[in-house]
Protein backbone atom coordinates (compact mmCIF):
# COMPACT_ATOMS: atom_id res chain seq x y z
CA UNK A 1 0.00 0.00 0.00
CA UNK A 2 1.19 3.48 -0.88
CA UNK A 3 1.76 5.89 1.98
CA UNK A 4 1.00 9.62 1.65
CA UNK A 5 4.70 10.31 2.11
CA UNK A 6 5.65 8.17 -0.88
CA UNK A 7 2.91 8.76 -3.41
CA UNK A 8 3.20 9.11 -7.17
CA UNK A 9 2.81 12.56 -8.73
CA UNK A 10 1.84 13.45 -12.27
CA UNK A 11 3.89 16.39 -13.53
CA UNK A 12 1.32 19.02 -12.58
CA UNK A 13 1.06 17.67 -9.03
CA UNK A 14 4.85 17.43 -8.80
CA UNK A 15 5.08 21.02 -9.99
CA UNK A 16 2.67 22.08 -7.23
CA UNK A 17 4.64 20.06 -4.65
CA UNK A 18 8.09 21.27 -5.70
CA UNK A 19 7.51 24.74 -7.12
CA UNK A 20 9.31 23.67 -10.32
CA UNK A 21 7.43 24.32 -13.56
CA UNK A 22 6.06 21.42 -15.59
CA UNK A 23 8.26 22.37 -18.56
CA UNK A 24 11.36 22.41 -16.34
CA UNK A 25 10.40 19.00 -14.94
CA UNK A 26 10.13 17.67 -18.51
CA UNK A 27 13.60 19.04 -19.24
CA UNK A 28 14.98 17.41 -16.10
CA UNK A 29 13.48 14.10 -17.17
CA UNK A 30 15.08 14.39 -20.62
CA UNK A 31 18.47 15.81 -19.67
CA UNK A 32 19.16 15.21 -16.00
CA UNK A 33 17.74 11.74 -15.47
CA UNK A 34 14.90 12.65 -13.14
CA UNK A 35 13.50 9.18 -12.38
CA UNK A 36 10.00 8.67 -13.72
CA UNK A 37 7.51 6.15 -15.01
CA UNK A 38 5.53 6.43 -18.25
CA UNK A 39 2.13 4.80 -18.22
CA UNK A 40 0.26 5.03 -21.52
CA UNK A 41 1.86 8.38 -22.23
CA UNK A 42 1.35 9.78 -18.74
CA UNK A 43 4.50 10.58 -16.79
CA UNK A 44 4.51 10.01 -13.02
CA UNK A 45 7.28 10.49 -10.49
CA UNK A 46 7.57 8.83 -7.10
CA UNK A 47 7.89 11.43 -4.35
CA UNK A 48 10.76 9.68 -2.53
CA UNK A 49 12.72 9.34 -5.78
CA UNK A 50 12.17 13.02 -6.61
CA UNK A 51 13.25 14.05 -3.10
CA UNK A 52 16.43 11.95 -3.41
CA UNK A 53 17.17 13.22 -6.93
CA UNK A 54 16.75 16.90 -6.08
CA UNK A 55 19.29 16.66 -3.23
CA UNK A 56 22.08 16.88 -5.83
CA UNK A 57 21.06 20.49 -6.39
CA UNK A 58 21.29 21.53 -2.72
CA UNK A 59 22.85 24.97 -2.39
CA UNK A 60 25.67 25.37 0.12
CA UNK A 61 26.03 29.10 0.79
CA UNK A 62 28.91 28.61 3.22
CA UNK A 63 31.09 27.46 0.32
CA UNK A 64 30.44 30.80 -1.40
CA UNK A 65 31.07 32.70 1.83
CA UNK A 66 34.37 30.88 2.35
CA UNK A 67 35.45 31.70 -1.21
CA UNK A 68 34.47 35.37 -0.83
CA UNK A 69 36.26 35.64 2.52
CA UNK A 70 39.42 34.13 1.00
CA UNK A 71 39.26 36.62 -1.90
CA UNK A 72 38.83 39.58 0.46
CA UNK A 73 41.71 38.42 2.67
CA UNK A 74 43.97 37.98 -0.37
CA UNK A 75 42.98 41.42 -1.64
CA UNK A 76 43.71 43.03 1.72
CA UNK A 77 47.08 41.26 1.94
CA UNK A 78 47.98 42.46 -1.56
CA UNK A 79 47.01 46.05 -0.73
CA UNK A 80 48.95 45.90 2.54
CA UNK A 81 52.07 44.58 0.81
CA UNK A 82 51.91 47.18 -1.98
CA UNK A 83 51.47 50.02 0.56
CA UNK A 84 54.47 48.80 2.52
CA UNK A 85 56.72 48.90 -0.56
CA UNK A 86 55.48 52.22 -1.92
CA UNK A 87 56.64 54.49 0.91
C-alpha positions as CSV (number, residue, x, y, z in Angstrom):
1,X,0.0,0.0,0.0
2,X,1.2,3.5,-0.9
3,X,1.8,5.9,2.0
4,X,1.0,9.6,1.6
5,X,4.7,10.3,2.1
6,X,5.6,8.2,-0.9
7,X,2.9,8.8,-3.4
8,X,3.2,9.1,-7.2
9,X,2.8,12.6,-8.7
10,X,1.8,13.5,-12.3
11,X,3.9,16.4,-13.5
12,X,1.3,19.0,-12.6
13,X,1.1,17.7,-9.0
14,X,4.9,17.4,-8.8
15,X,5.1,21.0,-10.0
16,X,2.7,22.1,-7.2
17,X,4.6,20.1,-4.7
18,X,8.1,21.3,-5.7
19,X,7.5,24.7,-7.1
20,X,9.3,23.7,-10.3
21,X,7.4,24.3,-13.6
22,X,6.1,21.4,-15.6
23,X,8.3,22.4,-18.6
24,X,11.4,22.4,-16.3
25,X,10.4,19.0,-14.9
26,X,10.1,17.7,-18.5
27,X,13.6,19.0,-19.2
28,X,15.0,17.4,-16.1
29,X,13.5,14.1,-17.2
30,X,15.1,14.4,-20.6
31,X,18.5,15.8,-19.7
32,X,19.2,15.2,-16.0
33,X,17.7,11.7,-15.5
34,X,14.9,12.7,-13.1
35,X,13.5,9.2,-12.4
36,X,10.0,8.7,-13.7
37,X,7.5,6.1,-15.0
38,X,5.5,6.4,-18.2
39,X,2.1,4.8,-18.2
40,X,0.3,5.0,-21.5
41,X,1.9,8.4,-22.2
42,X,1.3,9.8,-18.7
43,X,4.5,10.6,-16.8
44,X,4.5,10.0,-13.0
45,X,7.3,10.5,-10.5
46,X,7.6,8.8,-7.1
47,X,7.9,11.4,-4.3
48,X,10.8,9.7,-2.5
49,X,12.7,9.3,-5.8
50,X,12.2,13.0,-6.6
51,X,13.3,14.1,-3.1
52,X,16.4,12.0,-3.4
53,X,17.2,13.2,-6.9
54,X,16.8,16.9,-6.1
55,X,19.3,16.7,-3.2
56,X,22.1,16.9,-5.8
57,X,21.1,20.5,-6.4
58,X,21.3,21.5,-2.7
59,X,22.9,25.0,-2.4
60,X,25.7,25.4,0.1
61,X,26.0,29.1,0.8
62,X,28.9,28.6,3.2
63,X,31.1,27.5,0.3
64,X,30.4,30.8,-1.4
65,X,31.1,32.7,1.8
66,X,34.4,30.9,2.3
67,X,35.5,31.7,-1.2
68,X,34.5,35.4,-0.8
69,X,36.3,35.6,2.5
70,X,39.4,34.1,1.0
71,X,39.3,36.6,-1.9
72,X,38.8,39.6,0.5
73,X,41.7,38.4,2.7
74,X,44.0,38.0,-0.4
75,X,43.0,41.4,-1.6
76,X,43.7,43.0,1.7
77,X,47.1,41.3,1.9
78,X,48.0,42.5,-1.6
79,X,47.0,46.1,-0.7
80,X,49.0,45.9,2.5
81,X,52.1,44.6,0.8
82,X,51.9,47.2,-2.0
83,X,51.5,50.0,0.6
84,X,54.5,48.8,2.5
85,X,56.7,48.9,-0.6
86,X,55.5,52.2,-1.9
87,X,56.6,54.5,0.9
